[in-house]
């Protein structure tokens, strides 16, 4: 039985994937904390919806832009562990600084710093995993995604407990430590096993043969553009709404800030199952089919979430959304890595991830303005209708993907 379990564990990438799971957990534990603490910060600093959305955007705008830069840099250095280390330690230090900030303006600055460093991790980590596990890429990326889901899922429980018993400042201070530890661990362990990126792969090669065999960045992006556009539209609309879910639960369902944070963490934690399903389906059924399934399913789930007035049903929908959301992300990452040359893994992923982040960051303050004008429930309903329309469009153009 032990040998069977060990064999299954190795099929998912073994100890290497587990280590990447830990680094992703540490990263997202810190970067996802702001959303959880937003009700506490809003109450402490007496913020309106616009200010709350702007605080999230301070992180998201810089994170979106830095993802593209981080991907470009990651493709041009010989060792991706350097970018991973910079991202983890930088996020940890900026999170620690956020816990020390006494004013709204200084907290905005700390979130900008966190966004800058956050752009170094994902565009380097996912290509590093992809280069190590080409034969079981979906499962390995799925296990990596589990780390992020656990970070987003466990973080709200721990962060809420600390904020409720002490204050939100201490939540930032304490939960910044794992990211810094993970960054140091990468320098000690990952650099010993990560294969060097061949110089020809970094530069794209030289001479006539390289030009003939190596597609341009535009050609690669054109090949995957339909999927990227559909995913980005979903991320722009419903993804931009996710940071407001704790406030929606407080204002629409009269939950306490603590209970809203707990239910948000349940939504995030359900991504553990979604990551497993996404990785397993990508390798067994195909990442293209898995991407289509999740894009079609997310619209009805979001629309029902915005229209249901019975809280137990809403709780079930939150779990479904958490599962489908991470299933899609795992499948999309596998889809992109399989259709992108090694030398472009970082920049393609950085563009995809960065555009999604940038879209969210631009829409979140806008959502905040409309929530102040028309109410949070109305904005949620409109986004639900747009998400449903996107799912219908996906059905009609599925054959072109």
Secondary structure as a PSIPRED ss2 file (coil, helix, strand):
# PSIPRED VFORMAT (PSIPRED V4.0)

   1 X C   1.000  0.000  0.000
   2 X H   0.000  1.000  0.000
   3 X H   0.000  1.000  0.000
   4 X H   0.000  1.000  0.000
   5 X H   0.000  1.000  0.000
   6 X H   0.000  1.000  0.000
   7 X H   0.000  1.000  0.000
   8 X H   0.000  1.000  0.000
   9 X H   0.000  1.000  0.000
  10 X H   0.000  1.000  0.000
  11 X H   0.000  1.000  0.000
  12 X C   1.000  0.000  0.000
  13 X C   1.000  0.000  0.000
  14 X H   0.000  1.000  0.000
  15 X H   0.000  1.000  0.000
  16 X H   0.000  1.000  0.000
  17 X H   0.000  1.000  0.000
  18 X H   0.000  1.000  0.000
  19 X H   0.000  1.000  0.000
  20 X H   0.000  1.000  0.000
  21 X H   0.000  1.000  0.000
  22 X H   0.000  1.000  0.000
  23 X H   0.000  1.000  0.000
  24 X H   0.000  1.000  0.000
  25 X H   0.000  1.000  0.000
  26 X H   0.000  1.000  0.000
  27 X H   0.000  1.000  0.000
  28 X H   0.000  1.000  0.000
  29 X H   0.000  1.000  0.000
  30 X H   0.000  1.000  0.000
  31 X H   0.000  1.000  0.000
  32 X C   1.000  0.000  0.000
  33 X H   0.000  1.000  0.000
  34 X H   0.000  1.000  0.000
  35 X H   0.000  1.000  0.000
  36 X H   0.000  1.000  0.000
  37 X H   0.000  1.000  0.000
  38 X H   0.000  1.000  0.000
  39 X H   0.000  1.000  0.000
  40 X H   0.000  1.000  0.000
  41 X H   0.000  1.000  0.000
  42 X H   0.000  1.000  0.000
  43 X H   0.000  1.000  0.000
  44 X H   0.000  1.000  0.000
  45 X H   0.000  1.000  0.000
  46 X C   1.000  0.000  0.000
  47 X C   1.000  0.000  0.000
  48 X C   1.000  0.000  0.000
  49 X H   0.000  1.000  0.000
  50 X H   0.000  1.000  0.000
  51 X H   0.000  1.000  0.000
  52 X H   0.000  1.000  0.000
  53 X H   0.000  1.000  0.000
  54 X H   0.000  1.000  0.000
  55 X H   0.000  1.000  0.000
  56 X H   0.000  1.000  0.000
  57 X H   0.000  1.000  0.000
  58 X H   0.000  1.000  0.000
  59 X H   0.000  1.000  0.000
  60 X H   0.000  1.000  0.000
  61 X H   0.000  1.000  0.000
  62 X H   0.000  1.000  0.000
  63 X H   0.000  1.000  0.000
  64 X H   0.000  1.000  0.000
  65 X H   0.000  1.000  0.000
  66 X H   0.000  1.000  0.000
  67 X H   0.000  1.000  0.000
  68 X H   0.000  1.000  0.000
  69 X H   0.000  1.000  0.000
  70 X H   0.000  1.000  0.000
  71 X H   0.000  1.000  0.000
  72 X H   0.000  1.000  0.000
  73 X H   0.000  1.000  0.000
  74 X H   0.000  1.000  0.000
  75 X C   1.000  0.000  0.000
  76 X C   1.000  0.000  0.000
  77 X C   1.000  0.000  0.000
  78 X C   1.000  0.000  0.000
  79 X C   1.000  0.000  0.000
  80 X C   1.000  0.000  0.000
  81 X H   0.000  1.000  0.000
  82 X H   0.000  1.000  0.000
  83 X H   0.000  1.000  0.000
  84 X H   0.000  1.000  0.000
  85 X H   0.000  1.000  0.000
  86 X H   0.000  1.000  0.000
  87 X H   0.000  1.000  0.000
  88 X H   0.000  1.000  0.000
  89 X H   0.000  1.000  0.000
  90 X H   0.000  1.000  0.000
  91 X H   0.000  1.000  0.000
  92 X H   0.000  1.000  0.000
  93 X H   0.000  1.000  0.000
  94 X H   0.000  1.000  0.000
  95 X H   0.000  1.000  0.000
  96 X H   0.000  1.000  0.000
  97 X H   0.000  1.000  0.000
  98 X H   0.000  1.000  0.000
  99 X H   0.000  1.000  0.000
 100 X H   0.000  1.000  0.000
 101 X C   1.000  0.000  0.000
 102 X C   1.000  0.000  0.000
 103 X C   1.000  0.000  0.000
 104 X H   0.000  1.000  0.000
 105 X H   0.000  1.000  0.000
 106 X H   0.000  1.000  0.000
 107 X H   0.000  1.000  0.000
 108 X H   0.000  1.000  0.000
 109 X H   0.000  1.000  0.000
 110 X H   0.000  1.000  0.000
 111 X H   0.000  1.000  0.000
 112 X H   0.000  1.000  0.000
 113 X H   0.000  1.000  0.000
 114 X H   0.000  1.000  0.000
 115 X H   0.000  1.000  0.000
 116 X H   0.000  1.000  0.000
 117 X H   0.000  1.000  0.000
 118 X H   0.000  1.000  0.000
 119 X C   1.000  0.000  0.000
 120 X C   1.000  0.000  0.000
 121 X C   1.000  0.000  0.000
 122 X H   0.000  1.000  0.000
 123 X H   0.000  1.000  0.000
 124 X H   0.000  1.000  0.000
 125 X H   0.000  1.000  0.000
 126 X H   0.000  1.000  0.000
 127 X H   0.000  1.000  0.000
 128 X H   0.000  1.000  0.000
 129 X H   0.000  1.000  0.000
 130 X H   0.000  1.000  0.000
 131 X H   0.000  1.000  0.000
 132 X H   0.000  1.000  0.000
 133 X C   1.000  0.000  0.000
 134 X C   1.000  0.000  0.000
 135 X C   1.000  0.000  0.000
 136 X C   1.000  0.000  0.000
 137 X H   0.000  1.000  0.000
 138 X H   0.000  1.000  0.000
 139 X H   0.000  1.000  0.000
 140 X H   0.000  1.000  0.000
 141 X H   0.000  1.000  0.000
 142 X H   0.000  1.000  0.000
 143 X H   0.000  1.000  0.000
 144 X H   0.000  1.000  0.000
 145 X H   0.000  1.000  0.000
 146 X H   0.000  1.000  0.000
 147 X H   0.000  1.000  0.000
 148 X H   0.000  1.000  0.000
 149 X H   0.000  1.000  0.000
 150 X H   0.000  1.000  0.000
 151 X H   0.000  1.000  0.000
 152 X H   0.000  1.000  0.000
 153 X H   0.000  1.000  0.000
 154 X H   0.000  1.000  0.000
 155 X H   0.000  1.000  0.000
 156 X H   0.000  1.000  0.000
 157 X H   0.000  1.000  0.000
 158 X H   0.000  1.000  0.000
 159 X H   0.000  1.000  0.000
 160 X H   0.000  1.000  0.000
 161 X H   0.000  1.000  0.000
 162 X H   0.000  1.000  0.000
 163 X H   0.000  1.000  0.000
 164 X H   0.000  1.000  0.000
 165 X H   0.000  1.000  0.000
 166 X C   1.000  0.000  0.000
 167 X C   1.000  0.000  0.000
 168 X H   0.000  1.000  0.000
 169 X H   0.000  1.000  0.000
 170 X H   0.000  1.000  0.000
 171 X H   0.000  1.000  0.000
 172 X H   0.000  1.000  0.000
 173 X H   0.000  1.000  0.000
 174 X H   0.000  1.000  0.000
 175 X H   0.000  1.000  0.000
 176 X C   1.000  0.000  0.000
 177 X H   0.000  1.000  0.000
 178 X H   0.000  1.000  0.000
 179 X H   0.000  1.000  0.000
 180 X H   0.000  1.000  0.000
 181 X H   0.000  1.000  0.000
 182 X H   0.000  1.000  0.000
 183 X H   0.000  1.000  0.000
 184 X H   0.000  1.000  0.000
 185 X H   0.000  1.000  0.000
 186 X H   0.000  1.000  0.000
 187 X H   0.000  1.000  0.000
 188 X H   0.000  1.000  0.000
 189 X H   0.000  1.000  0.000
 190 X H   0.000  1.000  0.000
 191 X H   0.000  1.000  0.000
 192 X H   0.000  1.000  0.000
 193 X H   0.000  1.000  0.000
 194 X C   1.000  0.000  0.000
 195 X C   1.000  0.000  0.000
 196 X C   1.000  0.000  0.000
 197 X C   1.000  0.000  0.000
 198 X C   1.000  0.000  0.000
 199 X H   0.000  1.000  0.000
 200 X H   0.000  1.000  0.000
 201 X H   0.000  1.000  0.000
 202 X H   0.000  1.000  0.000
 203 X H   0.000  1.000  0.000
 204 X C   1.000  0.000  0.000
 205 X C   1.000  0.000  0.000
 206 X C   1.000  0.000  0.000
 207 X H   0.000  1.000  0.000
 208 X H   0.000  1.000  0.000
 209 X H   0.000  1.000  0.000
 210 X H   0.000  1.000  0.000
 211 X H   0.000  1.000  0.000
 212 X H   0.000  1.000  0.000
 213 X H   0.000  1.000  0.000
 214 X C   1.000  0.000  0.000
 215 X C   1.000  0.000  0.000
 216 X C   1.000  0.000  0.000
 217 X H   0.000  1.000  0.000
 218 X H   0.000  1.000  0.000
 219 X H   0.000  1.000  0.000
 220 X H   0.000  1.000  0.000
 221 X H   0.000  1.000  0.000
 222 X H   0.000  1.000  0.000
 223 X H   0.000  1.000  0.000
 224 X H   0.000  1.000  0.000
 225 X H   0.000  1.000  0.000
 226 X H   0.000  1.000  0.000
 227 X H   0.000  1.000  0.000
 228 X H   0.000  1.000  0.000
 229 X H   0.000  1.000  0.000
 230 X H   0.000  1.000  0.000
 231 X H   0.000  1.000  0.000
 232 X H   0.000  1.000  0.000
 233 X H   0.000  1.000  0.000
 234 X H   0.000  1.000  0.000
 235 X H   0.000  1.000  0.000
 236 X H   0.000  1.000  0.000
 237 X H   0.000  1.000  0.000
 238 X H   0.000  1.000  0.000
 239 X H   0.000  1.000  0.000
 240 X H   0.000  1.000  0.000
 241 X H   0.000  1.000  0.000
 242 X H   0.000  1.000  0.000
 243 X H   0.000  1.000  0.000
 244 X H   0.000  1.000  0.000
 245 X H   0.000  1.000  0.000
 246 X H   0.000  1.000  0.000
 247 X H   0.000  1.000  0.000
 248 X H   0.000  1.000  0.000
 249 X H   0.000  1.000  0.000
 250 X H   0.000  1.000  0.000
 251 X H   0.000  1.000  0.000
 252 X H   0.000  1.000  0.000
 253 X H   0.000  1.000  0.000
 254 X C   1.000  0.000  0.000
 255 X C   1.000  0.000  0.000
 256 X C   1.000  0.000  0.000
 257 X H   0.000  1.000  0.000
 258 X H   0.000  1.000  0.000
 259 X H   0.000  1.000  0.000
 260 X H   0.000  1.000  0.000
 261 X H   0.000  1.000  0.000
 262 X H   0.000  1.000  0.000
 263 X H   0.000  1.000  0.000
 264 X H   0.000  1.000  0.000
 265 X H   0.000  1.000  0.000
 266 X H   0.000  1.000  0.000
 267 X H   0.000  1.000  0.000
 268 X H   0.000  1.000  0.000
 269 X H   0.000  1.000  0.000
 270 X C   1.000  0.000  0.000
 271 X H   0.000  1.000  0.000
 272 X H   0.000  1.000  0.000
 273 X H   0.000  1.000  0.000
 274 X H   0.000  1.000  0.000
 275 X H   0.000  1.000  0.000
 276 X H   0.000  1.000  0.000
 277 X H   0.000  1.000  0.000
 278 X H   0.000  1.000  0.000
 279 X H   0.000  1.000  0.000
 280 X H   0.000  1.000  0.000
 281 X H   0.000  1.000  0.000
 282 X H   0.000  1.000  0.000
 283 X H   0.000  1.000  0.000
 284 X H   0.000  1.000  0.000
 285 X C   1.000  0.000  0.000
 286 X C   1.000  0.000  0.000
 287 X H   0.000  1.000  0.000
 288 X H   0.000  1.000  0.000
 289 X H   0.000  1.000  0.000
 290 X H   0.000  1.000  0.000
 291 X H   0.000  1.000  0.000
 292 X H   0.000  1.000  0.000
 293 X H   0.000  1.000  0.000
 294 X H   0.000  1.000  0.000
 295 X H   0.000  1.000  0.000
 296 X H   0.000  1.000  0.000
 297 X H   0.000  1.000  0.000
 298 X H   0.000  1.000  0.000
 299 X H   0.000  1.000  0.000
 300 X H   0.000  1.000  0.000
 301 X H   0.000  1.000  0.000
 302 X H   0.000  1.000  0.000
 303 X H   0.000  1.000  0.000
 304 X H   0.000  1.000  0.000
 305 X H   0.000  1.000  0.000
 306 X H   0.000  1.000  0.000
 307 X H   0.000  1.000  0.000
 308 X C   1.000  0.000  0.000
 309 X C   1.000  0.000  0.000
 310 X C   1.000  0.000  0.000
 311 X H   0.000  1.000  0.000
 312 X H   0.000  1.000  0.000
 313 X H   0.000  1.000  0.000
 314 X H   0.000  1.000  0.000
 315 X H   0.000  1.000  0.000
 316 X H   0.000  1.000  0.000
 317 X H   0.000  1.000  0.000
 318 X H   0.000  1.000  0.000
 319 X H   0.000  1.000  0.000
 320 X H   0.000  1.000  0.000
 321 X H   0.000  1.000  0.000
 322 X H   0.000  1.000  0.000
 323 X H   0.000  1.000  0.000
 324 X H   0.000  1.000  0.000
 325 X H   0.000  1.000  0.000
 326 X H   0.000  1.000  0.000
 327 X H   0.000  1.000  0.000
 328 X H   0.000  1.000  0.000
 329 X H   0.000  1.000  0.000
 330 X H   0.000  1.000  0.000
 331 X H   0.000  1.000  0.000
 332 X H   0.000  1.000  0.000
 333 X H   0.000  1.000  0.000
 334 X H   0.000  1.000  0.000
 335 X H   0.000  1.000  0.000
 336 X H   0.000  1.000  0.000
 337 X H   0.000  1.000  0.000
 338 X H   0.000  1.000  0.000
 339 X C   1.000  0.000  0.000
 340 X C   1.000  0.000  0.000
 341 X C   1.000  0.000  0.000
 342 X H   0.000  1.000  0.000
 343 X H   0.000  1.000  0.000
 344 X H   0.000  1.000  0.000
 345 X H   0.000  1.000  0.000
 346 X H   0.000  1.000  0.000
 347 X H   0.000  1.000  0.000
 348 X H   0.000  1.000  0.000
 349 X H   0.000  1.000  0.000
 350 X H   0.000  1.000  0.000
 351 X H   0.000  1.000  0.000
 352 X H   0.000  1.000  0.000
 353 X H   0.000  1.000  0.000
 354 X H   0.000  1.000  0.000
 355 X H   0.000  1.000  0.000
 356 X H   0.000  1.000  0.000
 357 X H   0.000  1.000  0.000
 358 X H   0.000  1.000  0.000
 359 X H   0.000  1.000  0.000
 360 X H   0.000  1.000  0.000
 361 X H   0.000  1.000  0.000
 362 X H   0.000  1.000  0.000
 363 X H   0.000  1.000  0.000
 364 X H   0.000  1.000  0.000
 365 X H   0.000  1.000  0.000
 366 X H   0.000  1.000  0.000
 367 X H   0.000  1.000  0.000
 368 X H   0.000  1.000  0.000
 369 X H   0.000  1.000  0.000
 370 X H   0.000  1.000  0.000
 371 X H   0.000  1.000  0.000
 372 X H   0.000  1.000  0.000
 373 X H   0.000  1.000  0.000
 374 X H   0.000  1.000  0.000
 375 X C   1.000  0.000  0.000
 376 X H   0.000  1.000  0.000
 377 X H   0.000  1.000  0.000
 378 X H   0.000  1.000  0.000
 379 X H   0.000  1.000  0.000
 380 X H   0.000  1.000  0.000
 381 X H   0.000  1.000  0.000
 382 X H   0.000  1.000  0.000
 383 X H   0.000  1.000  0.000
 384 X H   0.000  1.000  0.000
 385 X H   0.000  1.000  0.000
 386 X H   0.000  1.000  0.000
 387 X H   0.000  1.000  0.000
 388 X H   0.000  1.000  0.000
 389 X H   0.000  1.000  0.000
 390 X H   0.000  1.000  0.000
 391 X H   0.000  1.000  0.000
 392 X H   0.000  1.000  0.000
 393 X H   0.000  1.000  0.000
 394 X H   0.000  1.000  0.000
 395 X H   0.000  1.000  0.000
 396 X H   0.000  1.000  0.000
 397 X H   0.000  1.000  0.000
 398 X H   0.000  1.000  0.000
 399 X H   0.000  1.000  0.000
 400 X H   0.000  1.000  0.000
 401 X C   1.000  0.000  0.000
